[in-house]
């Protein structure tokens, strides 16, 4: 008997192409586009709070989100529960890279469910995909 795969909830930052959201939706995941939840141009801190409040994994192209996530992993910051998929590739290839990384993303989410504090951090570059546990 096969296990039912978890449905991820993702919050796409405004710089992330809609095509990335469509890749996640194609794989059965729930996507919240920033423009549908908060005002475009909102500060990064508000975007992080919106993702956390929606119990979603933040998907971002913005390098500042990586800094916020790294700082939060070490300290008891208010963003300590933030999960992030950081796209460090050019926007036009982001959907293809997410498609290539999908099995890893889903695996890491399932793996994080076995830990006391569920948190996901994956960085997708043009030639490398890495995860931090």
DRENDO-210553 format. One record per residue (C-alpha): residue number from 1; residue in one letter; x, y, z. Coordinates in Angstrom, 3 decimals, decimal comma, always signed. Layout:
N
@num:NUM | residuo:A | u:X | v:Y | w:Z
...
END
This chain:
133
@num:1 | residuo:X | u:+0,000 | v:+0,000 | w:+0,000
@num:2 | residuo:X | u:+1,462 | v:+3,383 | w:-0,950
@num:3 | residuo:X | u:+1,532 | v:+6,336 | w:+1,389
@num:4 | residuo:X | u:-0,378 | v:+9,420 | w:+0,383
@num:5 | residuo:X | u:+2,029 | v:+12,250 | w:-0,296
@num:6 | residuo:X | u:+1,665 | v:+15,390 | w:+1,766
@num:7 | residuo:X | u:+0,184 | v:+18,498 | w:+0,213
@num:8 | residuo:X | u:+2,642 | v:+21,343 | w:+0,670
@num:9 | residuo:X | u:+1,417 | v:+24,891 | w:+1,236
@num:10 | residuo:X | u:+3,584 | v:+27,449 | w:-0,517
@num:11 | residuo:X | u:+3,640 | v:+31,235 | w:-0,362
@num:12 | residuo:X | u:+5,209 | v:+32,779 | w:-3,470
@num:13 | residuo:X | u:+7,032 | v:+36,062 | w:-2,977
@num:14 | residuo:X | u:+6,202 | v:+38,688 | w:-5,588
@num:15 | residuo:X | u:+9,425 | v:+38,227 | w:-7,596
@num:16 | residuo:X | u:+8,758 | v:+34,530 | w:-8,175
@num:17 | residuo:X | u:+7,328 | v:+33,774 | w:-11,642
@num:18 | residuo:X | u:+3,777 | v:+32,386 | w:-11,711
@num:19 | residuo:X | u:+5,176 | v:+29,437 | w:-13,691
@num:20 | residuo:X | u:+6,843 | v:+28,241 | w:-10,463
@num:21 | residuo:X | u:+3,457 | v:+28,236 | w:-8,728
@num:22 | residuo:X | u:+1,953 | v:+26,268 | w:-11,597
@num:23 | residuo:X | u:+4,669 | v:+23,593 | w:-11,216
@num:24 | residuo:X | u:+3,772 | v:+23,158 | w:-7,547
@num:25 | residuo:X | u:+0,039 | v:+23,085 | w:-8,367
@num:26 | residuo:X | u:+0,647 | v:+20,461 | w:-11,069
@num:27 | residuo:X | u:+2,161 | v:+18,262 | w:-8,348
@num:28 | residuo:X | u:-0,926 | v:+18,686 | w:-6,145
@num:29 | residuo:X | u:+0,372 | v:+21,388 | w:-3,806
@num:30 | residuo:X | u:-1,476 | v:+24,504 | w:-2,600
@num:31 | residuo:X | u:-0,002 | v:+27,843 | w:-3,723
@num:32 | residuo:X | u:-0,701 | v:+31,306 | w:-2,319
@num:33 | residuo:X | u:+0,477 | v:+34,132 | w:-4,551
@num:34 | residuo:X | u:+1,621 | v:+37,210 | w:-2,614
@num:35 | residuo:X | u:-0,629 | v:+39,543 | w:-4,615
@num:36 | residuo:X | u:-3,656 | v:+37,543 | w:-3,434
@num:37 | residuo:X | u:-2,723 | v:+37,784 | w:+0,262
@num:38 | residuo:X | u:-0,935 | v:+41,079 | w:+0,935
@num:39 | residuo:X | u:+0,004 | v:+44,265 | w:-0,911
@num:40 | residuo:X | u:+2,742 | v:+44,019 | w:-3,517
@num:41 | residuo:X | u:+5,835 | v:+45,890 | w:-2,422
@num:42 | residuo:X | u:+5,339 | v:+44,812 | w:+1,194
@num:43 | residuo:X | u:+8,497 | v:+44,704 | w:+3,350
@num:44 | residuo:X | u:+10,298 | v:+41,363 | w:+3,606
@num:45 | residuo:X | u:+9,395 | v:+41,014 | w:+7,278
@num:46 | residuo:X | u:+5,680 | v:+41,246 | w:+6,448
@num:47 | residuo:X | u:+6,105 | v:+38,663 | w:+3,676
@num:48 | residuo:X | u:+7,769 | v:+36,298 | w:+6,186
@num:49 | residuo:X | u:+4,979 | v:+36,819 | w:+8,721
@num:50 | residuo:X | u:+2,337 | v:+36,219 | w:+6,023
@num:51 | residuo:X | u:+4,012 | v:+32,939 | w:+5,034
@num:52 | residuo:X | u:+4,231 | v:+31,794 | w:+8,659
@num:53 | residuo:X | u:+0,644 | v:+32,808 | w:+9,444
@num:54 | residuo:X | u:-0,551 | v:+30,880 | w:+6,377
@num:55 | residuo:X | u:+1,485 | v:+27,862 | w:+7,561
@num:56 | residuo:X | u:+3,295 | v:+27,974 | w:+4,234
@num:57 | residuo:X | u:+6,766 | v:+27,465 | w:+2,867
@num:58 | residuo:X | u:+8,042 | v:+30,773 | w:+1,513
@num:59 | residuo:X | u:+9,362 | v:+30,577 | w:-2,062
@num:60 | residuo:X | u:+11,574 | v:+33,550 | w:-2,892
@num:61 | residuo:X | u:+14,093 | v:+34,877 | w:-5,391
@num:62 | residuo:X | u:+14,995 | v:+37,705 | w:-3,011
@num:63 | residuo:X | u:+18,441 | v:+37,318 | w:-1,403
@num:64 | residuo:X | u:+17,257 | v:+39,096 | w:+1,742
@num:65 | residuo:X | u:+14,933 | v:+36,191 | w:+2,553
@num:66 | residuo:X | u:+17,963 | v:+33,903 | w:+2,704
@num:67 | residuo:X | u:+19,596 | v:+36,232 | w:+5,249
@num:68 | residuo:X | u:+16,425 | v:+36,303 | w:+7,367
@num:69 | residuo:X | u:+16,108 | v:+32,500 | w:+7,266
@num:70 | residuo:X | u:+19,765 | v:+31,921 | w:+8,167
@num:71 | residuo:X | u:+19,632 | v:+34,350 | w:+11,083
@num:72 | residuo:X | u:+16,435 | v:+32,772 | w:+12,326
@num:73 | residuo:X | u:+17,843 | v:+29,274 | w:+12,303
@num:74 | residuo:X | u:+20,380 | v:+30,138 | w:+14,956
@num:75 | residuo:X | u:+18,481 | v:+32,516 | w:+17,185
@num:76 | residuo:X | u:+15,123 | v:+32,452 | w:+18,881
@num:77 | residuo:X | u:+13,858 | v:+34,976 | w:+16,369
@num:78 | residuo:X | u:+10,206 | v:+35,433 | w:+15,483
@num:79 | residuo:X | u:+10,971 | v:+33,842 | w:+12,090
@num:80 | residuo:X | u:+12,429 | v:+30,675 | w:+13,613
@num:81 | residuo:X | u:+9,569 | v:+28,579 | w:+12,198
@num:82 | residuo:X | u:+9,910 | v:+29,953 | w:+8,672
@num:83 | residuo:X | u:+10,506 | v:+27,411 | w:+5,929
@num:84 | residuo:X | u:+12,138 | v:+28,663 | w:+2,739
@num:85 | residuo:X | u:+12,753 | v:+27,522 | w:-0,793
@num:86 | residuo:X | u:+15,312 | v:+30,027 | w:-2,062
@num:87 | residuo:X | u:+15,570 | v:+30,285 | w:-5,840
@num:88 | residuo:X | u:+19,131 | v:+31,380 | w:-6,599
@num:89 | residuo:X | u:+18,798 | v:+30,940 | w:-10,329
@num:90 | residuo:X | u:+17,614 | v:+33,272 | w:-13,054
@num:91 | residuo:X | u:+13,835 | v:+33,811 | w:-12,977
@num:92 | residuo:X | u:+13,220 | v:+32,409 | w:-16,508
@num:93 | residuo:X | u:+14,646 | v:+29,017 | w:-15,510
@num:94 | residuo:X | u:+13,089 | v:+28,887 | w:-12,013
@num:95 | residuo:X | u:+10,097 | v:+26,720 | w:-13,001
@num:96 | residuo:X | u:+12,330 | v:+24,150 | w:-14,710
@num:97 | residuo:X | u:+14,649 | v:+24,012 | w:-11,692
@num:98 | residuo:X | u:+11,714 | v:+23,583 | w:-9,296
@num:99 | residuo:X | u:+10,398 | v:+20,750 | w:-11,478
@num:100 | residuo:X | u:+13,826 | v:+19,084 | w:-11,309
@num:101 | residuo:X | u:+13,968 | v:+19,550 | w:-7,535
@num:102 | residuo:X | u:+10,378 | v:+18,459 | w:-6,789
@num:103 | residuo:X | u:+11,163 | v:+14,959 | w:-5,509
@num:104 | residuo:X | u:+13,832 | v:+16,397 | w:-3,180
@num:105 | residuo:X | u:+11,470 | v:+19,129 | w:-1,950
@num:106 | residuo:X | u:+8,735 | v:+16,592 | w:-1,197
@num:107 | residuo:X | u:+11,219 | v:+14,207 | w:+0,444
@num:108 | residuo:X | u:+12,679 | v:+16,937 | w:+2,666
@num:109 | residuo:X | u:+9,183 | v:+18,038 | w:+3,711
@num:110 | residuo:X | u:+8,296 | v:+14,471 | w:+4,656
@num:111 | residuo:X | u:+11,624 | v:+14,127 | w:+6,504
@num:112 | residuo:X | u:+11,065 | v:+17,363 | w:+8,427
@num:113 | residuo:X | u:+7,753 | v:+15,957 | w:+9,701
@num:114 | residuo:X | u:+9,725 | v:+13,476 | w:+11,799
@num:115 | residuo:X | u:+11,590 | v:+16,252 | w:+13,625
@num:116 | residuo:X | u:+10,273 | v:+18,124 | w:+16,662
@num:117 | residuo:X | u:+10,361 | v:+21,518 | w:+14,937
@num:118 | residuo:X | u:+9,278 | v:+21,229 | w:+11,326
@num:119 | residuo:X | u:+11,341 | v:+23,542 | w:+9,152
@num:120 | residuo:X | u:+12,499 | v:+23,318 | w:+5,542
@num:121 | residuo:X | u:+15,362 | v:+25,172 | w:+3,874
@num:122 | residuo:X | u:+16,263 | v:+24,405 | w:+0,270
@num:123 | residuo:X | u:+18,334 | v:+26,516 | w:-2,080
@num:124 | residuo:X | u:+17,969 | v:+25,943 | w:-5,815
@num:125 | residuo:X | u:+20,755 | v:+27,334 | w:-7,991
@num:126 | residuo:X | u:+21,225 | v:+26,969 | w:-11,735
@num:127 | residuo:X | u:+23,537 | v:+23,979 | w:-11,280
@num:128 | residuo:X | u:+23,177 | v:+22,948 | w:-7,616
@num:129 | residuo:X | u:+20,298 | v:+22,072 | w:-5,295
@num:130 | residuo:X | u:+21,077 | v:+21,942 | w:-1,583
@num:131 | residuo:X | u:+19,169 | v:+21,453 | w:+1,586
@num:132 | residuo:X | u:+20,084 | v:+22,410 | w:+5,114
@num:133 | residuo:X | u:+18,805 | v:+20,337 | w:+8,014
END
